[in-house]
Amino acid sequence: MTIPFYVSPEQQMKDRADYARKGIARGRSVVSIQYADGILLVAENSSRALHKISEIYDRIAFAAVGRYNEFENLRIAGVRLADLRGYSYDRRDVTGRGLANAYAQTLGAIFSSGGEKPYEVEIFVAEVGDAPADDTLYRLTYDGSVADEHRFAVMGGSADKATAHLEEHYAEAMSQDEALALAVAALAAEGEGATAREVPSDQIEAAILDRTRAQQRKFKRLSESAVTRVLSSGG
């Protein structure tokens, strides 16, 4: 009779965490920055059809790194949850905190389950408020952990280098153009050694949650021409 190979729960969780982290690290980073009029989300993305940044609801945006099919499933589930809650109760009952909690439960359950592999994803859930102090940004990792971020945040890829660049150059109440230029510079700082790499404007995916927009929906994608204009002018 063959004796099953024993793996302690601690080692199993460590192996699952290492597996998820390696998958996430293979992708390019996503940067989120709070600026004067809202929240900016910027990602390096060579695909024009597959988005890393999307709208969830009126004031809420979603961004992700990792396996596309996995975070796309999470995005769709978030949209359905938001629509159902807004239709059943009130649109104001749909909050970034509520969606972040739902995502945390889903990711935590998948990570701790022994029957399937952990999701190789990290996600942002951003919600713009009526004032800068009311903005919220949640970062969720593969194991369901939630962090409440402030000012800026980076996930995926060489996030440490991009974060260091933001810590050095970030300023309160920046304009949208200044925030976009800074976010792209942070992505470029992920190059090898001390040399920043070039990030082509046609590979930048950017969107904003703009509190000054008159309509209920605050999400807006930035066109390639708008990104090129900002980068060519130096922000």
C-alpha positions in Angstrom: 0.0 0.0 0.0 1.4 3.4 -1.0 1.5 6.0 1.7 0.3 9.5 0.5 3.0 12.1 0.5 2.4 14.5 3.4 2.7 18.3 3.1 2.1 20.5 6.1 -0.6 23.1 5.8 2.0 25.9 6.3 4.2 24.5 3.4 1.2 24.1 1.2 0.1 27.7 1.7 3.7 28.9 1.1 3.9 26.9 -2.2 0.6 28.3 -3.4 1.6 31.9 -2.5 5.0 31.5 -4.3 3.1 30.1 -7.4 0.7 33.1 -7.5 3.5 35.7 -6.9 5.6 34.3 -9.7 2.7 34.4 -12.1 1.9 38.0 -11.2 5.5 39.2 -11.4 5.7 38.1 -15.1 3.3 40.9 -16.1 3.7 44.7 -16.4 2.7 46.9 -13.5 -0.4 49.0 -13.0 -0.1 52.4 -11.4 -2.9 54.3 -9.6 -2.4 58.0 -8.6 -4.8 60.4 -6.8 -4.7 63.8 -8.4 -6.7 67.0 -7.8 -9.8 66.0 -9.7 -9.9 62.3 -9.1 -8.1 59.0 -9.5 -5.8 58.0 -12.5 -5.2 54.4 -13.5 -2.3 53.6 -15.9 -1.1 50.3 -17.2 1.4 49.1 -19.8 -0.7 47.1 -22.2 0.3 46.1 -25.8 -3.2 44.7 -26.6 -5.9 47.0 -27.9 -8.6 44.4 -27.3 -7.9 43.2 -23.8 -8.2 45.8 -21.1 -6.5 45.8 -17.7 -8.5 48.8 -16.6 -12.3 48.9 -16.7 -15.4 50.6 -15.3 -17.4 48.7 -12.7 -20.1 51.3 -11.8 -20.8 55.0 -11.7 -17.9 56.0 -9.5 -16.0 52.8 -9.3 -13.1 51.4 -11.5 -11.3 48.1 -11.7 -7.7 47.4 -12.6 -5.8 44.2 -12.6 -2.5 42.4 -13.3 -1.9 38.7 -13.8 -3.8 36.1 -15.8 -6.3 37.9 -18.1 -9.0 35.1 -18.0 -8.9 35.1 -14.2 -9.2 38.8 -13.5 -11.8 39.1 -16.3 -14.0 36.6 -14.4 -13.6 38.8 -11.3 -14.4 42.0 -13.3 -17.6 40.5 -14.7 -18.7 39.2 -11.3 -18.1 42.7 -9.9 -20.2 44.3 -12.6 -23.0 41.9 -12.0 -22.9 42.4 -8.2 -22.9 46.2 -8.6 -25.8 46.2 -11.1 -27.8 43.9 -8.9 -27.2 45.9 -5.7 -27.9 49.2 -7.5 -31.1 47.9 -9.0 -32.4 46.1 -5.9 -31.6 49.0 -3.5 -30.1 52.3 -4.5 -27.2 53.3 -6.7 -25.6 54.9 -3.6 -25.5 51.5 -2.0 -22.9 50.3 -4.5 -19.5 51.2 -2.9 -15.9 50.4 -3.5 -15.6 49.0 0.0 -18.5 46.5 -0.7 -17.0 45.3 -3.9 -13.5 45.0 -2.3 -15.0 42.9 0.5 -16.7 40.6 -2.1 -13.5 40.2 -4.1 -11.6 39.5 -0.9 -14.0 36.7 0.1 -13.8 35.2 -3.4 -10.0 35.3 -3.7 -9.5 34.1 -0.1 -11.8 31.1 -0.7 -10.0 30.1 -3.9 -6.6 30.5 -2.3 -7.3 28.3 0.7 -9.1 25.7 -1.4 -7.0 22.6 -2.0 -9.1 21.7 -5.1 -8.0 24.4 -7.5 -4.9 26.5 -8.1 -4.8 30.1 -6.6 -5.7 33.0 -8.9 -2.6 34.7 -10.3 -4.0 38.2 -10.0 -3.8 41.4 -8.0 -6.5 44.0 -8.4 -7.4 47.6 -7.6 -10.9 48.8 -6.8 -11.0 52.6 -6.9 -13.9 54.8 -6.0 -13.9 58.6 -6.5 -15.6 60.8 -3.9 -17.1 64.3 -4.0 -13.8 65.6 -2.5 -10.2 64.2 -2.5 -10.5 63.1 1.1 -13.4 60.9 0.1 -11.5 59.0 -2.6 -10.8 55.3 -1.8 -8.4 52.8 -3.4 -8.2 49.2 -2.3 -5.5 46.8 -3.4 -6.4 43.1 -3.2 -3.8 40.3 -3.6 -4.2 36.7 -4.7 -4.9 35.4 -1.1 -7.8 37.9 -0.5 -5.8 40.3 1.6 -7.0 43.9 1.3 -5.0 47.1 1.7 -6.4 50.6 1.8 -4.0 52.7 -0.3 -3.5 56.4 -0.2 -2.0 58.9 -2.7 -0.6 56.2 -5.0 -0.1 52.5 -5.4 1.6 50.0 -7.7 1.0 46.3 -8.3 2.6 43.7 -10.5 5.9 43.6 -12.3 8.7 45.4 -10.6 6.4 47.3 -8.3 9.2 48.2 -5.9 11.0 50.4 -8.4 7.9 52.1 -9.6 6.8 52.8 -6.0 10.2 54.3 -5.2 9.9 56.6 -8.1 6.4 57.7 -7.0 7.6 58.3 -3.4 10.3 60.6 -4.7 8.3 62.6 -7.2 4.6 62.6 -6.0 3.0 65.9 -5.0 -0.4 66.6 -3.7 -3.1 68.1 -5.9 -1.4 67.4 -9.2 -3.2 68.1 -12.5 -4.3 65.2 -14.6 -1.5 65.7 -17.1 1.1 65.8 -14.4 -0.2 62.6 -12.8 -0.2 60.8 -16.2 3.4 61.9 -16.9 4.4 60.7 -13.4 2.7 57.4 -13.8 4.3 56.6 -17.1 7.7 57.7 -15.7 7.1 55.2 -12.8 6.5 52.4 -15.3 9.6 53.4 -17.2 11.6 53.2 -13.9 11.1 49.4 -13.9 14.0 49.0 -16.4 17.1 47.0 -15.7 19.6 48.7 -13.4 19.4 52.5 -13.0 18.5 53.1 -16.6 14.8 53.9 -17.3 13.3 52.1 -20.2 11.1 53.7 -22.9 7.4 53.0 -22.7 5.7 53.8 -26.1 2.6 55.8 -25.8 0.7 53.4 -28.0 1.2 50.7 -25.3 -0.2 52.9 -22.5 -3.7 52.1 -21.3 -5.0 55.0 -19.1 -8.4 55.9 -17.5 -9.6 58.3 -14.9 -12.4 58.7 -12.4 -13.1 62.4 -12.7 -15.2 63.9 -10.0 -15.8 67.1 -12.0 -17.7 65.3 -14.8 -21.4 66.4 -14.8 -22.8 63.0 -15.6 -23.3 60.2 -13.0 -20.6 58.0 -14.6 -17.2 59.4 -13.7 -15.1 56.8 -15.6 -13.4 57.9 -18.8 -10.7 56.3 -20.9 -7.9 58.4 -22.2 -7.3 58.2 -25.9 -3.9 57.4 -27.4 -3.7 60.9 -28.8 -4.3 62.4 -25.4 -1.6 60.2 -23.8 0.9 61.1 -26.7 0.2 64.8 -26.3 1.0 64.7 -22.5 4.1 62.6 -22.9 5.5 64.7 -25.8 5.0 67.9 -23.8 6.6 66.4 -20.7 3.4 66.6 -18.6 
